[in-house]
Amino acid sequence: MEKNSYSHILKYTGLFGGVQGLNILVGILRNKLVAVILGPDGMGLVSLFNSTINLVGNATNLGISTSGVKNISEAFEQGDQERLEQSIAMVRTWVMLTAVLGTVVCALLSPFFHHFTFTWGDHSLHFLLLSPVVGLLTLTGGELAVLKGTRELRRLAVVSFYGAVATLIISVPIYYFFNQSGIVPSLILTALAQMLLTIAFSYKLHPLKFIRQRKVLGQGMSMVRLGVAFVLAGVFGSLAELVIRSYLNVTASLDMVGFYNAGYMMTMMYAGVVFSAMETDFYPRLSAVNTDTEACNLTINRQIEVSLLLVSPLLVAFMIGMPVLLPMLYSKSFLPVLGMVQITIFAIYFRAVKLPVAYLPLAKGDSFSFLLLETIYFVILVILVVWGFRTYGLTGAGIAITVTGVLEWLWIWGYCMLKYKYRPTLPIFKYMLMQLAVGVLAFVVTQQTDGWVYWLSGTALFVVSLAISLSILHSKTSLWKKLRQKLRFDN
């Protein structure tokens, strides 16, 4: 039973992590080309527009792209086709309403966004033109909820990959020919392409139907109430990122926004590929046992162990290889962000041990606790990043992100231990100490050595981290036996 459980986590983490990895590879190629064409200031401008779009979208979509999965999934598991179609129609109707709302709100607030975000030029027209993107992204999120709720994981993977490729094909030529003048058209066209790809798969499985009965539409209010916590958390998150980027733009330069965004993407996004299975696989499993404290602890602790063991060697490789990866993925002009990235990598270690526990309030249906914990994180993040940047520049921002990650781990664990009786196991602390020790040594190597000593020492530490993880995973999942069977070395 135990080996099967670890194997299940490893399997689905590998599946969704692999798909996300392909998307990231395409995204890396796009970012490299865009960085070379637009430069840091152009990347900063894209970041500011995207932050604003995400803020408006999170504020107006009512969390239906998340809460709708629960409604559709319940009907799907019961095998009730009529209820399933009704649930899908209900989700689509609410999504359509919120898409219109988001578009109108973004259009009306365009002058405000300009004055809040920029100190030069007049970007009100840009935000006005970008308002349909909010609606397009909301519609896309609704159809993704349909695919998730009906367990169409293969189609989800295909849509995600095709969407990344479409973004690459559309955005790069536009930026090449029009430079920064092509940013707004590119964002509009890529959002449209992603929506069309998603509905092409979703509508084929479940043709479009809207609910006309007011009573049935009103049943969606329970779904909306469930999504409010996600909405508010998303708003606070988007607002925090917008405040940080606007602060960097006003007090420093648009280049600095581009540097910060590149550093954030290199760590919190790219290195976080291992966590992509959390929402799709782990969260439903945790929700299924949410009334059983012992089962909850077992599910969470195993997820922590696997996540930490998988991500640790990747983080060492990132840290050591960053002087090559950064100019390769972006350009040499982004090297000033190197120190920030190498410090921020430590935040991922604590994210691996924090994130599974952070899902516990949601699994319990405690939306207040989830929102409270998320709000504390975003407030402290903004305060520390602003302080860190003012004191130590970009490296200080990286220190702030890591310190915030450590503090978040401590207060989430403490809160869940007191309220839900969560209890971590001794192996978690053991694996943390081993892998963090290797990570600290890798950081020392990046600061104190160079040349062949740097690469030899860094490679050795990566091998040590990988060996630790593989050895432990093998003891829990019979990893080598399964690999031999896959390769047909065994019958």
Number of C-alpha atoms within 10 A of each C-alpha: 6 11 14 12 16 19 20 14 22 19 13 17 25 19 17 22 18 17 19 22 20 16 19 19 14 19 18 18 16 21 21 19 21 24 24 19 19 20 21 26 19 23 25 26 21 20 21 23 21 17 21 24 24 21 23 23 30 24 24 26 30 24 28 29 24 22 21 30 23 20 23 26 22 16 20 19 12 10 11 12 11 10 16 23 18 19 27 28 23 24 28 24 20 24 26 18 15 23 24 19 18 27 24 16 17 27 20 15 15 21 17 13 18 19 14 14 19 17 12 9 8 11 19 18 13 17 23 19 17 23 26 22 26 31 30 24 20 29 28 23 21 30 24 26 27 30 24 21 24 19 17 15 15 11 16 21 18 15 21 20 18 18 21 21 16 18 21 20 13 16 21 21 15 17 20 15 11 14 16 19 12 16 20 16 17 20 18 18 16 21 20 19 18 23 23 16 17 24 22 14 18 23 13 9 13 15 12 14 14 15 17 11 8 8 9 14 18 13 12 19 12 11 22 21 16 22 21 20 23 25 24 19 22 22 20 22 23 23 21 22 22 23 18 20 25 21 19 23 22 16 10 14 16 23 20 24 27 27 25 27 20 24 28 20 14 22 23 17 13 17 19 22 22 23 23 20 22 20 13 16 15 20 18 15 16 23 17 13 16 20 13 10 14 13 14 23 22 18 21 25 22 20 23 21 23 23 25 24 24 22 22 28 24 17 24 30 19 23 26 23 16 20 16 12 16 23 17 14 22 22 19 14 15 22 17 16 22 22 21 24 27 27 21 27 26 26 21 23 24 22 22 25 24 21 20 22 25 22 18 24 22 21 20 17 13 13 17 13 20 21 21 12 17 21 19 13 21 20 14 19 24 23 14 21 23 20 15 19 20 15 12 12 18 24 23 22 30 30 25 26 26 25 21 23 22 18 14 24 22 13 15 22 19 15 18 17 14 11 10 17 14 21 18 18 13 9 12 17 12 11 18 19 12 14 24 18 13 19 25 13 16 25 19 13 20 21 12 9 13 12 7 9 12 17 16 12 18 24 17 12 21 23 15 15 26 20 13 17 22 16 14 16 21 15 11 16 19 16 17 14 13 15 12 12 11 11 10 9 10 10 7
